[in-house]
Amino acid sequence: MKRILIDTNIVIDLLAKREKFYADAADLFSQADRKELILAISTLTFANTNYILSKLRSAKTSREILRKFKVMVELLNLDDKITELALSDESFTDFEDGLQYYTAIENEVDIIITRNKKDFKNSKLPVLSAKEFLSLKN
C-alpha cells in the first residue's frame, strides 16, 4: 500500500474547504479512510494547520477539527537529523519545504503530494498534485 506525505497546503485545502481544491483533497482523504492508501503528515503540518485554521475559526473549533482529522493520518516527527538536513540543503529556498522533504525521505514515504511542485524540483521522490495522483489511480 502506498504511503504518501501530504503537504500542508493539501491538508488546509481539505479542512478549510478551499473551494477550488477541496474536491481533490476530499477524494484523497476518502481513499485513505477506505484503507486504500496511507496518508502521513509531518508534525510541522499539524502545527501550521492549527495556526491557519485558528485564524479562520475559533481556537476551540480548530482543535475539534484537528482531533477528528488526526485519526485519518500518520503523524511523522521532526527531529534533529531532519532539521540539519533541511538546513544544509540550499536547493530548498523555502526551509519548510526542506523539512517536509526530509521528513518524507527519513520516513521512507513513497510519494509527496503538494500544490507547490516547483518547490520540490530536486526531489528524489515522485512529487504530484492531488489531481495528478487521483488521475493515476483511475
Summary of the structure (lengths in Angstrom):
residues: 138
radius of gyration: 14.3
end to end distance: 15.8
largest distance: 38.9
contacts: 417
relative contact order: 0.19
helix: 57%
strand: 12%
